[in-house]
Amino acid sequence: MKFEEFNKLACDNRMALLMAIDLLMQNGRTFVQETATAEIISAMKVSTSNFIADVILDEIVSTAKKLSPLKTCDVLDYVKRSELEFKKSGAQEAGICPNMERMNPLTMGA
């Protein structure tokens, strides 16, 4: 998948893109590439209690399969460069988790 297609999805169908990224990161590229689309959709139907329509699940799996040849660092670079913004409302800077500083073992107890 080229960045332009990724960014278009980020603008047009953010939910499907985020779920595809989650599917890929949770299961790995080998699973996504080697498992049949119907089998992944079937598993997702169970995990979502049939809450999401088959056509949407198909789009999510299709997007994950398009992303799967990319290295994780490339997917993360696409996220950083895209129109996706992971920012808590009121946060000063995107990408910063306010609780991470407290959880960092290098700064804990300092």
C-alpha positions as CSV (number, residue, x, y, z in Angstrom):
1,M,0.0,0.0,0.0
2,K,1.3,3.4,-0.9
3,F,1.1,6.4,1.5
4,E,-1.5,8.2,-0.7
5,E,-4.0,5.2,-0.4
6,F,-3.3,5.0,3.4
7,N,-3.9,8.7,3.8
8,K,-7.1,8.6,1.8
9,L,-8.4,5.8,4.1
10,A,-7.3,7.9,7.1
11,C,-9.6,10.7,5.8
12,D,-12.5,8.6,4.4
13,N,-12.7,5.5,6.5
14,R,-10.7,6.0,9.7
15,M,-12.5,3.2,11.6
16,A,-11.8,0.6,9.1
17,L,-8.1,1.7,8.8
18,L,-7.6,1.7,12.6
19,M,-9.2,-1.7,12.9
20,A,-7.1,-3.0,10.1
21,I,-3.9,-1.7,11.8
22,D,-5.1,-3.3,15.0
23,L,-5.7,-6.6,13.3
24,L,-2.3,-6.5,11.7
25,M,-0.4,-5.5,14.9
26,Q,-2.3,-8.0,17.1
27,N,-1.9,-11.0,14.8
28,G,1.2,-10.3,12.7
29,R,1.8,-10.0,9.0
30,T,2.3,-13.7,8.5
31,F,-1.1,-14.5,9.9
32,V,-2.8,-11.8,7.9
33,Q,-1.1,-12.8,4.7
34,E,-1.5,-16.6,5.0
35,T,-5.0,-16.8,6.5
36,A,-8.0,-16.7,4.2
37,T,-10.1,-13.6,4.3
38,A,-13.3,-15.6,5.1
39,E,-11.5,-17.2,8.1
40,I,-10.4,-13.9,9.5
41,I,-13.9,-12.4,9.0
42,S,-15.4,-15.4,10.8
43,A,-13.1,-15.0,13.8
44,M,-13.8,-11.2,13.9
45,K,-17.5,-11.9,13.9
46,V,-17.1,-13.9,17.0
47,S,-14.9,-11.4,18.7
48,T,-17.2,-8.5,17.9
49,S,-20.4,-10.5,18.7
50,N,-21.6,-9.9,15.1
51,F,-21.8,-6.2,15.8
52,I,-20.0,-5.2,12.6
53,A,-21.5,-5.9,9.2
54,D,-19.8,-8.4,6.9
55,V,-19.1,-5.7,4.3
56,I,-17.2,-3.6,6.8
57,L,-15.3,-6.7,8.1
58,D,-14.3,-7.5,4.6
59,E,-13.0,-3.9,4.1
60,I,-11.0,-4.2,7.4
61,V,-9.4,-7.5,6.4
62,S,-8.7,-6.3,2.9
63,T,-7.0,-3.2,4.2
64,A,-5.0,-5.3,6.7
65,K,-3.9,-7.6,3.8
66,K,-2.8,-4.5,1.8
67,L,-0.8,-3.2,4.9
68,S,0.7,-6.6,5.7
69,P,3.7,-6.4,3.3
70,L,4.8,-3.2,5.0
71,K,7.3,-3.3,7.8
72,T,5.9,-2.1,11.2
73,C,8.1,1.0,11.1
74,D,6.6,1.9,7.7
75,V,3.1,1.5,9.0
76,L,4.0,3.7,11.9
77,D,5.6,6.3,9.6
78,Y,2.4,6.3,7.5
79,V,0.4,6.9,10.7
80,K,2.7,9.8,11.7
81,R,2.5,11.4,8.3
82,S,-1.2,10.9,7.7
83,E,-4.3,12.8,8.6
84,L,-4.7,10.4,11.6
85,E,-4.3,12.3,14.8
86,F,-3.8,10.5,18.0
87,K,-4.3,13.3,20.4
88,K,-6.3,13.5,23.6
89,S,-8.5,16.6,23.4
90,G,-6.8,19.3,25.4
91,A,-3.4,17.7,25.0
92,Q,-0.6,20.0,23.9
93,E,1.1,17.6,21.6
94,A,-0.1,14.7,19.5
95,G,1.3,11.3,20.2
96,I,2.0,12.0,23.9
97,C,0.3,9.8,26.4
98,P,0.0,11.7,29.7
99,N,0.4,8.6,31.8
100,M,3.5,7.2,30.1
101,E,5.9,9.4,32.0
102,R,4.7,7.9,35.3
103,M,5.0,4.4,33.8
104,N,8.5,4.8,32.4
105,P,10.9,2.6,34.5
106,L,13.7,5.1,33.8
107,T,11.9,7.9,35.6
108,M,9.9,5.9,38.2
109,G,11.0,6.8,41.7
110,A,13.0,9.8,40.4
